[in-house]
Amino acid sequence: MSTPSSKKSKAVPPVTPTTGPNPLLELLDITPHPKGFKNPDYKPTARRNKNLKQMLSDAAAASKPSAAVPTSGPTSAPAAPTAPANEMQTTYANIESAPSFKRGNRWCDITGLPAKYTDPKTKLRYRDGEVYKVVRSLAPGGPEMYLGVRGANVVLK
């Protein structure tokens, strides 16, 4: 049986501290040199970006009508008329826009990659000649199933 003291241990040479910095490292070090592309007078702005929760709460607070307390007295001015509450106000939460004029992307019904061609007989979109062979070899009812996945199938009643 061997004891821990009887095992041979490898001697690690002691680390000797260097007396001075490495001249090569000092030559390659770029940290102390001024950088010409940085503006020395730059001050970062104090404004921070808001997250979505903060923007939604600010929009909700802005869209709530302020409680106007009508005061009836000889010295008070008449209360300003308020806008109807049911009028749509544009906020961050209810942005509505017109439909886009940009044409939607056309995707291959078989592979899901961008499609360049459409089969005139089955109206399936395909990417290249290899996929066209697959489109032509589909069983009856197969193209209708692919069109149904895309939502372009025609159901006659």
C-alpha positions in Angstrom: 0.0 0.0 0.0 1.3 3.4 -0.9 1.1 6.4 1.2 0.6 9.9 -0.1 4.1 10.9 1.0 5.7 8.0 -0.9 4.3 9.1 -4.3 6.7 11.0 -6.5 5.5 14.6 -6.9 6.6 16.7 -9.8 8.6 19.7 -8.8 7.1 23.0 -10.0 9.7 25.6 -10.6 9.0 28.8 -8.6 7.7 31.7 -10.5 10.1 34.6 -10.5 8.7 38.0 -10.7 10.0 40.1 -13.6 11.8 43.3 -12.6 10.2 45.4 -15.4 7.3 45.3 -17.8 7.8 43.5 -21.1 9.0 46.0 -23.7 7.1 44.2 -26.5 3.8 44.5 -24.6 4.4 48.2 -24.0 5.1 48.6 -27.7 1.8 46.9 -28.7 -0.3 48.4 -25.9 -2.8 51.0 -27.4 -4.7 51.9 -24.2 -2.7 55.0 -23.1 -2.7 56.6 -26.6 -5.4 59.1 -27.5 -7.9 58.0 -30.0 -8.6 60.4 -32.8 -12.1 59.1 -33.6 -13.4 59.8 -30.1 -14.8 63.3 -29.2 -13.1 64.3 -25.9 -16.1 66.7 -25.2 -18.7 63.9 -25.5 -21.3 63.8 -22.7 -23.8 60.9 -22.8 -27.4 61.9 -22.7 -29.3 61.4 -19.5 -32.4 60.1 -21.3 -33.0 56.4 -21.1 -35.1 54.2 -23.3 -38.4 53.1 -21.9 -39.5 49.5 -22.0 -42.9 48.4 -23.4 -44.6 48.3 -20.0 -43.7 51.9 -19.2 -44.9 53.1 -22.6 -48.2 51.3 -22.3 -48.8 52.7 -18.8 -47.9 56.2 -20.0 -50.3 55.8 -23.0 -53.0 54.6 -20.7 -52.5 57.4 -18.3 -52.5 60.0 -21.2 -55.7 58.5 -22.7 -57.7 58.7 -19.5 -59.8 61.9 -19.3 -58.8 64.1 -16.5 -61.4 64.5 -13.8 -62.7 68.0 -14.4 -64.2 69.3 -11.2 -66.8 72.0 -12.2 -66.8 74.8 -9.7 -69.8 77.0 -9.5 -68.8 80.4 -8.3 -68.8 84.0 -9.5 -65.0 84.1 -9.7 -64.4 80.8 -11.5 -64.2 80.5 -15.3 -66.6 78.1 -17.1 -65.2 74.6 -17.5 -63.8 73.7 -20.9 -65.8 71.2 -22.9 -64.3 67.8 -22.9 -64.0 65.5 -25.8 -66.3 62.5 -26.0 -65.0 59.5 -24.2 -65.8 57.0 -27.0 -63.7 58.9 -29.6 -60.7 56.8 -30.7 -57.5 58.2 -29.6 -54.2 57.1 -31.1 -52.0 55.5 -28.5 -49.1 53.1 -28.5 -51.5 50.2 -27.7 -54.1 50.8 -30.5 -52.1 51.7 -33.6 -54.2 51.1 -36.7 -52.9 51.6 -40.2 -54.0 51.0 -43.7 -53.1 47.7 -45.4 -49.7 47.5 -46.9 -49.2 48.1 -50.7 -46.2 45.8 -50.6 -46.9 42.4 -52.2 -46.5 39.5 -49.8 -43.7 37.0 -50.3 -44.5 33.9 -52.3 -43.3 30.7 -50.7 -43.0 27.2 -52.2 -45.9 25.0 -51.2 -43.7 21.9 -51.0 -40.4 23.1 -49.5 -41.3 26.4 -47.8 -38.5 28.3 -49.6 -39.1 31.4 -51.7 -40.9 30.4 -54.9 -40.3 31.8 -58.3 -42.9 29.8 -60.3 -46.5 28.8 -60.2 -47.9 25.7 -61.8 -50.8 26.9 -64.1 -52.7 23.6 -63.8 -52.7 23.1 -60.0 -51.9 26.7 -58.9 -49.2 25.3 -56.6 -46.1 27.5 -56.1 -42.7 25.8 -56.6 -39.1 26.8 -56.4 -37.3 24.9 -59.1 -37.5 22.1 -61.6 -36.8 19.4 -59.0 -39.9 20.5 -57.0 -41.9 20.8 -60.2 -41.4 17.1 -60.8 -42.8 16.5 -57.3 -45.8 18.7 -58.0 -46.5 16.9 -61.3 -46.3 13.5 -59.5 -48.8 14.3 -56.8 -51.8 12.0 -56.5 -55.3 13.4 -57.3 -56.4 15.5 -54.3 -52.8 16.2 -53.3 -52.6 19.7 -54.8 -55.9 20.6 -53.1 -54.4 19.6 -49.7 -51.4 21.8 -50.3 -53.6 24.7 -51.3 -55.7 24.1 -48.2 -52.6 24.5 -46.0 -51.9 27.8 -47.7 -55.6 28.8 -47.5 -56.0 29.2 -51.3 -58.2 26.2 -51.9 -61.5 26.6 -53.6 -64.4 24.8 -52.1 -67.5 24.5 -54.3 -70.8 23.8 -52.7 
